Amino acid sequence: MYLGVATLAAATVVADAGLSPEAAFAQRNAAARGAVGWDTYRDVNGLTQLRGGEQSRQFSSFARDGSNNDGFQGTFSCLRTWQRGCVIAEHSGPGEISSIWFTREPWGDVTGTGNIIIELDGRVVLDRPLIDVVTGRVGGPFQWPLVGNADDASGGAVIKVPMPYRESMRVTVQNNPYFYHVNTRTFPDSNGVQTFNPADGASDVLRRLRGFGVADPKPPAPGARPTRRDFELAPGASVRVAELSGPAQINQLRVRLPQVLASPQVVDDGMAYGQGGGSRFRMAVHPGNQGIRVIRRYDPQIANQVARMNVDGVPAGEWRSGAAAPGAWGVQIIEVPPALTAGKSSVEIANQFISSSLDVNEFRYDVHSKVNGEWVRTDVLDLGPAHPGEEAAHGYRIDNPVFARSKLVGRYGFPPDQVAASDAMLETTRVRITFDGRTTVDAPIGEFFGTGLGEHDVRTMMSSVDPGLDGWYTAWWPMPFSQNARVEIVNTGGAVVRGATAEVVSAPMEIGTNTGYFHATHRRAPTTPGQDWTFVDAKGAGTFYGVTHTMRGLIPPGMRSAARPLSVENQAAANQRNYLEGDERFYVNGSSSPAWHGTGSEDYYEAGWYFRDGTTFSMPLAGNPSHELNADGCRYDCTGAYRLMVPDAVPFADGLLAGIEHGPLNDEPGDYSSVAYWYGGHPAEQRLTDEVDLADPASRDRHGYRAQGEAVASLNATYEGGRNPSPMTRATTTATGPISFDVAVDANGEGVRLRRLGDQQNAYQAVDVRIDGQPAGRWLQPLGNPHHRWLEDEFDVAPGLTDGKQSVRVELFPVQGAPAWSASKYSVYSR
């Protein structure tokens, strides 16, 4: 009876997803999980594989009462305390710590948090001062950019080292951490999982990530072939860049729009050396280069700066700044002949002071390599106090330093009308990609590549925008298809696109039935009061890998919001960045409880304190490449940010709703746009096969429900988050003794997921689970919330315990010392 209901429900989902039985990617049960540990970074092609058997969860300091007190007083920051300090994450069963973020006052300095203690499978793998970990002083794999401190990440401190475990995990900090996120993955079983080894430095992963924004993170593909098209586009016209046959995969997409000017305002930090001084660093070049060019950004308000540049000890040119030009950025280029660089994969650049009216300053160096007759960016060194990790990774040294300027706002002298036309072209020129007859990418070129506020410099693990001379916009997302693919550029604007080039690199690829289509879902609209901004509302099965997000705040000076005017005496205190108080909230597989509930918009983008009041930054997986204020097309205050969730992706087996608040209570006006990156195109890969409604005596009887020490009460309460905000009244039970019941499952499935609706007033509820008498693991729920008491949480049963069975008996044994186990309903999903 229950299988029949489930079959009907699954058929409905397939129809909603718009999929046909003839689809090239046929339905199958979800893979148990994606790549584990360091393979998460090594196997980037594995992003395309669905993994509905795992779950993504976030522990954070978000305000349990629904206010904006997301760590400010530390009220909700500890799950519990013990003799070592404040527990911020805990799990029983196999899984992985995928990402950790912290901030605290002042400006993200986490020294006051004390030690971070990470225990995996009962063994301490890390017990060091948090500040030492995020600044790279611990060594091993804990080096930039797998870690970053508040200087590297504009007020945030991050650990992106994946740490798998087979049985248990606990993260403790010595002192109240105030603001934090710990993102985790949980697995149905521990097969193939090896516990994290802190002695493994993963040097290959570090090298790969340090090439973010300049190199494809995927290995070279055999048989790769470029398809290039030069084109002009009249308004309303489109051009077909590539028409490809499968099975194959697009490995790189590049576009060049010479008409587009870079956004004129750039915020940067830098260094300077005086008489007798100089600087030295290593930069990557293409081994097949036909020469390189070195590009220096500097502050020309200091006149007559002259320095000699050597390449591997050989003179290669001189930097000469000329007369002073305050308020503007200067850019100089030295072309280096191939005799000094041919066959090399890196070079040492050394600068030596010759003369100046004061000193010689340097804010950034880009290196382009000439490959097959054209220039390609192969390395970037952004200098200054906000880039300690980047400086160290390039071996940067400076002699006779005379200043380290933390924040300089400068402009390039581009005409405003041309800047406006450039911004419009990036928004109205779109990239459109169709795989096997389905268009899954249709987005403005600017936002698709990560720069929705005009042409800003962007470097991420999966994409790049080079706003310099001959610069390309590049994406490295793997885009597989079974039969055919079409890549188009479409002009929806009113101006002619001239002198443009697009290139697609593809290669033959074996396509499995678990492979998902690449999606780039674009939205732009005014924010809606009381509703989260939606990144993606996906159906079926897939995996979510993050967003680029453009936030155009519409809070006027002297007005906190249109609904809440300030008094005249308080107008000076108006916060035009209050839209950044919004938290991300992700709901997976139709759950009413968020799997992720964050603490603020800049926190989601792994920074802090409004990106240190507008300090831009770039890391492989998160960044804030643009901040505009009352200029350059921004009416008030505008922010461009990205977050790529490669280690902490969110898989879904039956739908995903991912979004973010705008303001602390979804109450600040804005004009938002975003592109969400995800893989999918499959029908749902879990099916509801049974429900045990403990409020219904007939349901209890049908399922042979038994519970010792049971008490029944009516609960009127709400869920956390905003998906189902209205109060709900239901009967709920608590039990202090063993619980058991029979449920229907799919004999052909690959495991079972149990979902409990219960009361989370008391944290750390825990039961040991048995399936047909066999141990299945411990269902531990460390979360608790007396303000929003309804919670839906889940427990995965390994496939081996349900294979070939149409029904199983579930037994739950409350753990001694834990609070009474609460439940109002159990839902059973077969994968």
Secondary structure, 3 states (H helix, E strand, C coil): CHHHHHHHHHHHHHHHHCCCCCCCCCCCCCCCCCCCCCHHHHCHHHHHECCCCCEEEEEECCCCCCCCCCCCCCCCCCCEEECCEEEEEEEECCEEEEEEEEECCCCCCCHHHCEEEEEECCEEEEEEEHHHHHCCCCECCECCCCEEEEEEECCEEEECCCEEECCEEEEEECCCCCEEEEEEEECCCCCCCCCCCCCCCCHHHHHHHHCCCCCCCCCCCCCCEEEEEEEEECCCCEEEEEEEECCEEEEEEEEECCCCCECCEEEEEEEEEEEEEEEEEEEECCCCCCCEEEEEEECCCCCCCEEEEEECCEEEEEEECCCCCCCECEEEEEEECHHHCCCCCEEEEEEEEEECCCCEEECEEEEEEEECCEEEEEEEEECCCCCHHHHHHCCCEEEEEEEEEEEEEEECCCCHHHHHHHHHHHHHEEEEEEECCEEEEEEEHHHHCCCCCCECCEECCCEEECCCCCCCEEECCCEEECCEEEEEEEECCCCCEEEEEEEEEEEECCCCCCECEEEEEEEEEECCCCCCEEEEEECCEEEEEEEEEEEEECCCCCEEECCEECCHHHHHHCCCCHHHHCCEEEEECCCCCCCEECCCHHHHCCCCHHHHHHCCEECCCEEEEEEEECCCCCCCEEEEEEEECCCCCEEECCCEEEEECCCCCCCCCEEEEEEEEEEEEECCCCEEEEEEECCCHHHHHHCCCEECCCEEEEEEECECCCCCCCCEEEEEEEECCCEEEEEECCCCCCCEEEEEEEECCCCCEEEEEEECCEEEEEEEECCCCCCCCEEEEEEEECHHHCCCCCEEEEEEEECCCCCCEEECEEEEEEC
